[in-house]
Amino acid sequence: MNGDGNLVVADSCNHCIRLVTPQGQVSTLAGTGKKGYKDGNGTDAQFNEPFGVAVETNGNILVSDKLNHCIRKITPQGQVSTMAGSGKKGYQDGEGTDAQFNEPCGVAVDEAGRVVLADRANHRIRLITSQGQVSTLAGTGKGGLLEGEGTEAQFNRPTGLAVDRDGNVIVADTDNHCIRCMAYV
């Protein structure tokens, strides 16, 4: 939910971000309804199967733009920009648009304002700092089920995640058919 109490929805197959008011009124916040990759103002911007959404305390909406392989930001004024990811699938830690993802899905914001995301086809959990630095929290990059510390652990197409009040990341490890929990600082 955003600060106005509206439910924020990634309408994947319609390639847009929608708002649902408490009264049930639905409107399009961003996206043309046609797949593409374009930053811009509200309904001039384009997405390609947006999947996950999270709302920052400042009102910015973060979107995992799954098939554009990036994380997008929508300001409260409706301006869409690319926060992280080059727009090409791959795997690379780095700053902002120098980083690469492969089908980012679930996205959450922790209490420190860091962004945590499930990098689905890379079988990893990634972190974006408030300065835009992307790093890998967990996962070897190879699909599997292995407990362990950080990059020694294995996931198999993680799709959803959340950060709890204690700072634990709860992961829907989709192809392993389980829910996993990891602590990080």
Sequence and secondary structure as in RCSB ss.txt:
>XXXX:A:sequence
MNGDGNLVVADSCNHCIRLVTPQGQVSTLAGTGKKGYKDGNGTDAQFNEPFGVAVETNGNILVSDKLNHCIRKIT
PQGQVSTMAGSGKKGYQDGEGTDAQFNEPCGVAVDEAGRVVLADRANHRIRLITSQGQVSTLAGTGKGGLLEGEG
TEAQFNRPTGLAVDRDGNVIVADTDNHCIRCMAYV
>XXXX:A:secstr
  TTS EEEEEGGGTEEEEE TT  EEEEE  SS   B EEGGG B SSEEEEEE TTS EEEEEGGGTEEEEE 
TT EEEEEE  SS   B EEGGG B SSEEEEEE TTS EEEEEGGGTEEEEE TT EEEEEE  SS   B  SG
GG B SSEEEEEE TTSEEEEEEGGGTEEEEEE  
